Every structure is written in C-alpha cells, then in structure tokens.
Amino acid sequence: MMIETRELGPTLWDDVVTLFGGKGACGGCWCMSWRVEKGEKWDAIKGDEAKARMEALVKSGKAHGILAYAAGEPVGWCAFGPRRDFSKLDRAPSLACDDADAVWSIPCFFVKAGHRGQGVAGLMLAHAERAIKARGGQLAEGYPAKPPADGKALPAAFAWTGPRAVFDQAGFAVVGNPDGGKQRVRKPL
C-alpha cells in the first residue's frame, strides 16, 4: 500500500484526532509527554487536558509534525521541533546535551496497528528531516528505545520514541546514553 506523508498544519487537527483515537495515541498522551513543564504532574495532564493543549498548539501553528496516510486514512504521526519546545528533555539527565539551542528534536512516533513494520516511521522521519532543514535546522536528534538484547522486536508500547533501527537506517549515530533505555542519536543535516 502506498503511504503519503504530509506536514502538520492547523487544518489537519481532525486527522490527528482520528489517528490518536479516544486514548490519545497511547495512555492519553496526545504527544504532550515531552512538553510537560517542571513541577507539573503527568497524571493531572494526560487525557483531556493533554488533548486541549495539543489542539491549541496545532491550531496556533506552534506544533510541528508529520502525518502519514494510507488510502487517505491517517496511519502515522511523527513529532519534531526545536529541542527547547520539549522541556522535559532538558530535565532528563540521560538525554542532556550542551548545545540544546542548536538541536531540532524528533521525539515521538505513533503508527496505527496494522501499519507497523511497513516503513511508515522511516518515511515520516525522512519528511521530518526535510522539514527541519527547510526551517534552517542543521542538527536533528532522536531518542529511540534501546533495542532488546535478545534481538526480538521492541513492543509497540515502548516504541513511542521511534525504533532505533529506523534512526540507524536514516544515518543517525548514537551520541549519548549508549547503555540506557532511551538513547540519544544525532544526524547533521
């Protein structure tokens, strides 16, 4: 099946809602987990509050993302933006860096069940790289989950930051936290 990717804009909010469904993609996240401010409690935000915050970001043009479509139906999501837009990254010691102001982050993926393992994440990542470069970004960074030591596939619930293999195939290299659950990978654009 052919996959088309489109850059997020205010008119695509309904497609985000369709894709994320009643659970906000996963556990009421609505792609807000990395955006939680210092002192906020996730349990107070997930669900309806996260949805409202994401809707406001999308409709104001302040959220960046790529949507993937199969036969006109939204089947994938990939968030990107300046690293400082995702304030929780700076509070994660294992993901810290000295040049955060120069980094564009690609911190979140969601691919609908039935479309996983078919290259959707890789297509969205490639489109995100082009969009970052078009905005003058020169350094892209991701935070994939470390591949299981037994070589088995990463369970979908743990792949929300993107599978490491997708970043590897796109030419990203591990630059931080090589032994942690979430690794830091980068690619100059």
Legacy VTK file of the C-alpha trace (Angstrom):
# vtk DataFile Version 3.0
C-alpha trace
ASCII
DATASET POLYDATA
POINTS 189 float
0.000 0.000 0.000
1.239 3.463 -0.870
1.989 5.796 2.041
1.750 9.578 1.687
3.227 11.973 4.265
2.016 15.495 4.995
3.356 18.178 7.279
1.033 19.116 10.133
-0.939 22.316 9.862
-3.966 23.732 11.694
-6.377 22.225 9.169
-5.134 18.695 9.920
-6.171 18.668 13.601
-9.156 16.411 12.859
-6.781 13.883 11.279
-4.687 13.866 14.467
-7.869 13.186 16.495
-8.872 10.394 14.109
-5.430 8.791 14.310
-4.943 9.141 18.067
-8.480 7.989 18.893
-10.006 8.042 22.346
-6.753 7.074 24.044
-4.770 9.989 22.637
-2.438 7.555 20.819
-1.174 5.921 23.999
-2.337 6.404 27.576
-3.849 9.841 26.962
-0.563 11.351 25.840
-1.646 13.359 22.780
2.093 13.866 22.137
2.414 16.052 25.216
4.688 13.911 27.414
7.915 15.684 26.407
6.182 19.076 26.744
5.328 18.768 30.465
6.708 21.759 32.346
8.769 21.489 35.502
6.534 20.944 38.517
3.576 19.608 36.519
2.317 16.107 37.270
1.621 13.902 34.275
-1.450 12.328 35.872
-3.069 15.788 36.026
-2.372 16.436 32.339
-2.871 13.179 30.437
-6.188 12.735 28.692
-8.484 15.697 28.105
-6.013 18.351 29.284
-3.259 16.965 27.043
-5.689 16.896 24.114
-6.707 20.524 24.709
-3.062 21.618 24.946
-2.112 19.803 21.763
-5.126 21.198 19.916
-4.100 24.729 20.933
-0.531 24.110 19.730
-1.688 22.659 16.406
-4.272 25.347 15.699
-1.794 28.122 16.543
0.841 26.583 14.249
3.225 26.001 17.183
3.246 22.190 16.954
5.327 20.531 14.263
4.713 17.048 12.980
4.349 14.707 10.062
1.223 12.661 9.414
1.283 9.501 7.298
-1.718 8.390 5.255
-2.722 5.121 3.609
-5.628 5.364 1.160
-6.472 8.777 2.625
-6.664 7.491 6.216
-4.203 8.844 8.823
-1.997 5.941 9.985
1.115 7.590 11.457
2.451 10.537 13.436
5.961 11.891 13.974
6.607 14.992 16.114
9.532 17.333 15.571
10.582 20.786 16.673
13.295 22.814 18.343
14.573 20.831 21.319
13.552 23.621 23.721
9.901 23.028 22.701
10.136 19.721 24.573
11.115 20.974 28.027
11.158 17.533 29.632
14.202 16.604 27.518
16.347 19.104 29.418
15.214 17.590 32.726
16.220 14.049 31.705
19.871 13.732 32.805
20.475 10.782 30.466
19.382 12.889 27.454
21.176 16.111 28.387
23.354 17.961 25.902
25.421 21.163 25.868
24.069 22.539 22.590
20.290 22.230 23.029
19.605 25.565 21.337
21.075 24.237 18.067
19.145 20.951 18.106
15.863 20.014 16.453
14.290 17.023 18.195
12.272 14.166 16.735
10.932 12.729 19.998
7.692 10.923 19.237
6.207 8.444 16.770
2.867 6.704 16.588
1.943 4.199 13.887
-1.512 2.687 13.907
-1.743 -1.053 14.498
-1.885 -2.901 11.201
0.584 -0.464 9.608
3.607 -1.113 11.819
6.709 -2.759 10.391
5.922 -1.459 6.894
8.303 1.513 6.709
5.832 4.195 7.837
8.138 5.518 10.591
11.063 5.772 8.173
9.009 7.778 5.668
7.867 10.163 8.404
11.423 10.539 9.713
12.697 11.415 6.224
9.939 14.017 5.804
10.707 15.467 9.274
14.379 15.813 8.300
13.408 17.740 5.160
11.050 19.981 7.153
13.730 20.718 9.762
16.271 21.537 7.076
13.756 23.829 5.320
13.475 25.779 8.592
17.242 26.206 8.794
17.856 23.372 11.258
21.274 21.798 10.917
21.205 19.119 13.613
18.455 16.531 14.175
18.248 14.423 17.310
16.107 11.445 18.327
15.641 9.367 21.473
14.908 5.803 20.376
14.431 2.964 22.781
17.428 0.676 23.087
16.859 -2.496 21.055
16.158 -5.600 23.173
19.311 -7.616 23.841
17.560 -10.817 22.746
17.051 -9.433 19.230
13.259 -9.602 19.464
11.073 -6.777 18.216
10.525 -3.856 20.554
6.969 -3.970 21.960
4.835 -1.184 20.444
4.210 0.395 23.868
7.945 1.114 24.179
8.485 2.296 20.605
6.849 5.716 21.006
10.203 7.486 20.660
10.935 5.524 17.495
12.695 2.234 16.914
16.479 2.552 16.903
16.676 0.712 13.559
14.674 3.483 11.860
17.200 6.080 13.023
20.146 3.815 12.129
18.818 3.338 8.585
18.492 7.123 8.227
22.142 7.698 9.167
21.756 8.818 12.789
24.560 7.879 15.207
24.405 7.263 18.962
25.894 10.262 20.774
24.588 9.852 24.295
23.329 7.319 26.829
24.512 4.257 24.851
23.546 1.853 27.629
20.272 3.476 28.729
16.705 2.565 27.914
16.393 5.671 25.729
19.426 6.535 23.644
20.327 9.890 22.121
21.062 9.804 18.378
22.025 12.628 16.031
22.440 13.470 12.407
23.851 16.634 10.843
21.564 17.976 8.154
LINES 1 190
189 0 1 2 3 4 5 6 7 8 9 10 11 12 13 14 15 16 17 18 19 20 21 22 23 24 25 26 27 28 29 30 31 32 33 34 35 36 37 38 39 40 41 42 43 44 45 46 47 48 49 50 51 52 53 54 55 56 57 58 59 60 61 62 63 64 65 66 67 68 69 70 71 72 73 74 75 76 77 78 79 80 81 82 83 84 85 86 87 88 89 90 91 92 93 94 95 96 97 98 99 100 101 102 103 104 105 106 107 108 109 110 111 112 113 114 115 116 117 118 119 120 121 122 123 124 125 126 127 128 129 130 131 132 133 134 135 136 137 138 139 140 141 142 143 144 145 146 147 148 149 150 151 152 153 154 155 156 157 158 159 160 161 162 163 164 165 166 167 168 169 170 171 172 173 174 175 176 177 178 179 180 181 182 183 184 185 186 187 188
